[in-house]
Amino acid sequence: MPEYLTIIIRATSILVVLFFVTKMLGKKQISELSFFEYIIGNTVGSIGAEIITGLDNSFIHGVIGIIAFISIPFAANLLAIKSKHLREFLDGKGTVLIRDGNIIEKNLKKERYTPDELMKLLRRKSVFQFSDVEFAILESTGELNVLLKREKQPLTPSDINLKVAPIKEPRTVIMDGKMINEALEFIGKSNEWMTSELEKLGVSVESIFIGQLESNGQLIIDQYDDSISTNESVDEGPYLVAILNKCQADLELFALSAHEEQAKLMYIKNSEKLKKVIQDTKKYLQ
Amino acid sequence: MKITDVRICLLNLKKVESGLSSLSLNKADIVAKKKLQSAMLEVCEVIDDVKERLKELEHPQR
């Protein structure tokens, strides 16, 4: 067998072996390599390269080397799930760099981080003043996680006692001028419903690049023709609240001017009912 | 108070009812759906009462 053919065969089989072996280790590797895992990855790669081109060496020996190098961390990971101590030993522990707004110089030195590097990591988290930070921890992956001081944290609806309706993720229902049937099925809408919705907007499916269905049922589209913009649809919710308020006020007024006692009571009862409805649904109609 | 005022009110109530029903159909969130549906039913009851009253006003029994 000519040498180049051997190399091709070896390369393909190593690729297959590496593919399955790395699958076995799970998704974690891609995003957060610990130093240990980083070295293993490098070594396995080197062994692979060595087997492919080093024709004098045995192929099987190389594969055994790779499997050994992968199965040890695999076993270590399995054990680490069971034991916290082993986990800390293998993956390392986070180091607190800022506590109560104070930089802990001792820990900074221990991790061999310079003040410049600390500031760089903080800036990566959009923090430009270390005085804004209540607590910061350097994770074993080298990432700095920051808890801002209470007064520097972004304002959320609950901070101002604002009631908001829960939202669901929007679904992309049209792509490249075609309806995506699985997405429609998932949210329980039919093709016909979609077609009638598009008719309301006065566009055809073919002219739409991307169409998304928001959680409140609104369809938002982008057309191929960029000179047309069709997203000025009115949100019905606030409009309904306004009419409801008006009706409630009307009923109250009727109650005041009604002559018969029975009618008066009826108006008052219904006005109260509407009041309750407004209270209950306001959140969902914003 | 004029009969027309009551009529307009009834009309607005019906508008709200249909608006609530179409919104509740479109909502993706189950809780929101249920809330809007029950609100629609409440409005429905109000409509019935106002309708009765309108009948009385239009055909007063003497």
Interface residues (C-beta under 8 A of the other chain):
Chain A: A165 P166 I167 K168 I187 L213 S215 N216 G217 Q218 E236 G237 Y239 L240 I243 L244 K246 C247 D250 L251 L253 F254 S257 A258 A263 M266 Y267 K269 N270 K273 L274 K276 V277 D280 T281 Y284 L285
Chain B: M1 D5 V6 I8 C9 N12 L13 K15 V16 G19 L20 S22 L23 L25 N26 K27 A28 D29 V31 A32 K35 L36 S38 A39 E42 V43 E45 V46 D49 V50 E52 R53 E56
